[in-house]
Amino acid sequence: MDSDSEIAYDYPRYRVYKNGRIERLVTDTFVPPSLNPQNGVVSKDAVFSPEKNLSLRIYLPHNKAGEDKNKKKLPLLVYFHGGGFIMETAFSPIYHTFLTSAVSAAECIAVSVDYRRAPEHPIPIPYEDSWDAFKWVFTHVSGSGPEHWVNDHADFSRVFLAGDSAGANIAHHMAMRAGKEKKGSFEISGMALFHPFFFSKAPVEEEHEAAAAMRYMQGMWEIASPNSEMGVEEDPWVNVVGSDMSGLGCGRVLVMVAGNDVLAREGWGYAAKLEKSSGWEGRVGVIETEDEDHIFHIKNPDSVNTRLLVQSFAEFLKEGTSCV
């Protein structure tokens, strides 16, 4: 059997062959933006990297769209979607639905970032694309950027990063990179991580389901980062808890974990590491939703627990400014 037909990874939603080719078994669905209010929110797309043909989606409460730019400005959320670095886009139905709900609840302006996906574009390309989008957002800080919604409505003293699963991983690394830049270049008030896609050397319970779930997650990282020389438990891109986080470039962090998620221990470990970090002086909190699975709020947008989590997220964004 040749590498064109020999399967290296066989997952429910995709197969990866030994020659690196991926077969996505679920077709990407593009939901268009809409200037007709959905849940009181309008949206539009903008290109942030013409040379890479990369776009993002901007969400704005409809009642703010026609306001004068001198009116009170809104918190700015920069969001990174999940999907294991392999599936989904910023324009997928599940992310359009979630961002619409979050913007409606928080009364913020949001930028949902699209990035190139593995294995066609392996790690670190998704991080590089995300950083390009992050820098594009900050071209609007003086009010003269390419998108008037951001110019007119974004309060750059209240910038928040967020993401779920792989997107939470990306959000963390964006905050770390922002912290390494010259102080004041990229001020971030806070960061919210939904069920972050992190690994560490902590042993997995030998319970069959937990061990199988962790192997599943580890396999996804091997697909996303095939050139890693350090292995899934050593690579600092994913072994975040085992790395130095003292330079994290934001003042407040909210970590969300789900009780039935095998990665919940990493979320708890991340929060504990931040609390003990001698070089980071911010505040960190954890919200646990018991009896729920990984990214339940994305998969089940109408559930009671999802509504509660979105409301907690909105309250975090409304809480105020705490910049470093």
C-alpha positions in Angstrom: 0.0 0.0 0.0 1.5 3.4 -1.0 1.4 6.6 1.1 -1.3 8.1 -1.1 -3.9 5.6 0.3 -2.4 4.5 3.6 -4.1 6.2 6.5 -2.0 7.6 9.3 -4.8 9.1 11.4 -8.5 8.2 11.1 -10.8 10.6 13.0 -14.6 10.9 12.8 -14.4 14.2 10.9 -11.2 13.7 8.9 -8.5 11.3 7.7 -4.8 12.1 7.3 -2.8 9.9 5.0 0.9 9.1 5.4 1.9 11.4 2.6 0.4 14.3 4.6 -2.8 14.6 2.6 -5.9 15.4 4.6 -9.5 14.3 3.7 -12.0 16.4 5.6 -15.2 14.3 5.9 -17.2 17.3 7.0 -17.4 20.0 4.4 -16.6 23.6 5.6 -19.8 25.7 5.7 -19.5 29.4 5.2 -22.1 31.5 6.9 -22.1 35.0 5.3 -21.9 38.1 7.5 -25.1 40.1 7.8 -26.1 43.8 8.1 -29.6 42.6 9.1 -29.5 42.2 12.8 -29.2 38.7 14.2 -29.8 38.7 18.0 -29.3 42.4 17.8 -25.9 42.1 16.2 -24.6 43.0 12.7 -21.4 41.6 11.1 -19.1 42.2 8.2 -15.9 40.7 6.9 -12.5 42.4 6.3 -9.2 41.2 4.7 -6.3 41.5 7.1 -3.6 39.8 5.0 -4.2 40.3 1.2 -1.0 38.4 0.4 -2.2 35.3 2.3 -5.9 35.9 1.4 -6.9 35.9 5.0 -10.0 37.6 6.5 -11.7 38.1 9.8 -15.2 38.9 10.8 -16.3 41.9 12.8 -19.4 41.9 15.0 -21.1 45.0 16.3 -24.3 45.6 18.3 -26.8 46.9 15.8 -27.9 49.8 18.0 -24.3 51.1 18.0 -23.7 50.8 14.2 -25.4 54.2 13.4 -24.0 56.1 16.4 -21.7 59.0 16.1 -18.0 57.9 16.6 -17.7 60.3 19.5 -20.2 58.3 21.5 -19.0 56.0 24.3 -16.9 53.3 22.8 -17.1 49.5 23.4 -14.8 46.8 24.7 -12.9 45.2 21.9 -12.8 41.3 21.8 -10.3 39.5 19.6 -11.4 35.9 19.3 -9.6 32.8 17.9 -11.7 29.8 16.9 -11.1 26.2 17.9 -11.0 23.0 15.9 -7.7 21.4 16.9 -5.9 23.7 14.4 -7.4 21.4 11.7 -11.1 22.0 11.5 -13.6 24.9 11.5 -13.1 28.5 10.4 -14.1 31.9 11.8 -17.0 31.7 9.3 -18.4 28.4 10.5 -22.0 28.3 11.7 -21.1 27.4 15.2 -18.6 30.3 15.6 -20.9 32.8 13.9 -23.7 31.8 16.4 -21.4 32.0 19.4 -19.9 35.3 18.6 -23.3 36.8 17.8 -24.5 35.6 21.3 -21.4 36.9 23.1 -21.5 40.3 21.4 -25.2 40.7 22.2 -24.6 39.7 25.9 -21.5 41.8 26.4 -22.3 44.8 24.3 -18.8 44.8 22.8 -17.3 44.9 19.3 -15.6 41.6 18.3 -13.1 40.6 15.7 -13.1 36.8 15.0 -9.9 35.8 13.4 -9.4 33.2 10.6 -6.0 31.5 10.2 -4.6 28.8 7.9 -5.0 25.3 9.2 -2.9 22.2 9.6 -1.7 19.9 8.2 -1.5 21.9 5.0 -0.2 24.8 7.1 1.4 23.2 10.2 2.4 24.9 13.4 3.6 27.6 13.8 1.7 29.0 10.8 -1.6 29.4 12.7 0.2 31.5 15.3 1.9 33.6 12.7 -1.4 34.3 10.9 -3.1 35.1 14.2 -0.3 37.5 15.2 -0.8 39.3 11.8 -4.5 39.7 12.6 -3.7 41.0 16.1 -1.3 43.6 14.7 -4.0 44.5 12.1 -6.4 45.2 14.9 -4.0 47.6 16.5 -3.5 49.6 13.3 -6.9 51.1 14.4 -5.6 52.4 17.8 -5.3 56.0 16.5 -8.7 55.9 14.8 -7.2 55.8 11.3 -7.3 52.0 10.5 -8.9 50.5 7.4 -12.2 49.5 9.0 -14.4 52.3 10.3 -16.4 50.0 12.7 -13.2 49.4 14.6 -12.0 53.0 14.3 -15.4 54.4 15.5 -16.4 51.9 18.2 -13.4 50.1 19.7 -12.1 51.2 23.1 -8.4 50.3 23.0 -8.2 50.7 26.7 -10.4 47.7 27.0 -9.0 45.0 24.7 -9.7 41.3 25.4 -8.4 38.1 23.9 -10.4 34.9 23.9 -10.7 31.6 22.3 -11.8 28.0 22.8 -9.7 24.8 22.7 -7.0 25.4 20.0 -8.2 29.0 19.9 -7.6 29.4 23.6 -4.1 28.0 23.0 -3.6 30.7 20.3 -5.0 33.4 22.6 -2.4 32.5 25.3 0.5 32.7 22.9 -0.8 36.0 21.5 -0.8 37.4 25.0 2.7 36.1 25.7 4.0 37.7 22.5 2.3 40.9 23.3 4.0 40.9 26.6 7.4 40.5 25.0 6.8 43.5 22.7 7.7 47.0 23.9 5.5 48.0 26.8 2.5 50.0 25.6 2.6 48.7 22.0 -0.2 46.2 22.6 -2.2 46.7 25.8 -4.5 43.9 26.7 -7.0 44.2 29.5 -7.9 40.6 29.9 -8.0 37.1 28.4 -10.7 34.4 28.6 -9.8 30.8 27.8 -12.6 28.3 27.1 -11.4 24.7 27.7 -7.8 25.4 26.5 -6.0 22.9 24.4 -2.9 22.4 26.5 -0.9 19.3 27.5 1.7 18.5 30.1 3.5 15.6 31.6 0.8 15.1 34.3 -0.3 11.4 34.3 -3.6 10.6 32.8 -5.9 8.4 34.8 -5.9 4.9 33.6 -9.6 4.9 33.2 -10.1 3.7 29.6 -12.3 6.7 28.5 -9.9 9.3 29.9 -6.8 7.7 28.4 -8.5 7.3 25.0 -9.7 10.9 25.0 -6.2 12.1 25.8 -4.7 10.0 23.0 -7.3 11.5 20.7 -6.1 15.0 21.6 -2.5 14.1 21.4 -3.0 12.7 17.9 -4.5 16.0 16.8 -1.4 17.8 18.0 0.8 15.4 16.1 -1.2 16.2 13.0 -1.0 19.9 13.6 2.7 20.0 14.4 4.3 17.1 12.5 7.7 18.8 12.5 7.9 19.2 16.3 11.2 17.8 17.6 10.2 17.8 21.2 7.1 15.6 21.2 3.6 16.2 22.3 4.4 16.5 26.0 7.5 18.7 25.7 6.6 21.1 22.9 6.2 24.6 24.5 3.5 25.5 22.0 1.2 23.0 23.8 3.0 22.3 27.1 2.0 25.8 28.3 1.8 24.9 32.0 5.3 23.6 31.9 6.7 26.9 30.4 7.4 30.3 31.8 4.3 32.4 31.9 5.6 35.3 33.9 5.6 37.6 30.9 1.9 37.1 30.1 0.8 40.5 28.6 -2.5 41.0 30.3 -3.8 41.9 33.8 -6.8 39.6 34.1 -7.4 36.0 33.1 -10.6 33.9 33.2 -10.2 30.1 32.6 -13.3 28.0 31.8 -13.2 24.3 32.3 -15.8 21.5 31.8 -16.1 18.8 34.4 -16.2 15.9 31.9 -13.4 17.3 29.7 -10.1 15.4 29.9 -8.3 18.7 29.4 -9.9 20.3 32.5 -6.8 19.5 34.6 -4.7 21.6 32.2 -7.1 24.5 32.7 -6.8 24.2 36.5 -3.1 23.8 36.2 -2.8 26.9 34.1 -4.6 29.0 36.6 -2.6 27.6 39.5 0.7 28.3 37.6 -0.4 31.9 37.0 -1.3 32.4 40.7 2.2 31.2 41.7 4.1 33.0 39.0 6.4 35.5 40.6 6.7 37.7 37.5 3.0 38.0 36.8 0.9 40.4 39.0 -2.5 39.9 37.5 -5.7 38.2 38.7 -6.9 34.8 37.5 -10.2 33.0 38.1 -11.7 29.7 37.0 -15.3 28.8 36.2 -16.1 25.1 36.1 -19.2 23.7 34.5 -19.8 20.3 36.0 -21.2 17.4 33.9 -20.3 19.0 30.6 -17.9 18.1 27.9 -15.2 19.9 25.9 -16.6 23.0 24.1 -20.1 22.1 25.1 -21.1 25.8 24.7 -20.1 25.7 21.0 -21.8 22.4 20.3 -25.0 23.2 22.3 -25.6 27.0 22.0 -29.1 26.9 23.3 -28.5 24.9 26.6 -29.0 26.5 30.0 -25.3 25.9 30.9 -24.2 27.7 27.7 -26.4 30.7 28.4 -24.9 30.9 31.9 -21.3 30.6 30.6 -21.9 33.3 27.9 -23.3 35.6 30.6 -20.3 35.0 32.9 -18.0 35.7 29.9 -20.0 38.9 29.2 -19.6 40.0 32.8 -15.9 39.5 32.6 -15.7 41.7 29.5 -17.8 44.4 31.2 -15.8 44.3 34.5 -13.4 47.1 33.6 -9.8 47.8 32.7 -6.7 46.2 34.1 -3.8 46.7 31.8 -0.2 45.9 32.3 
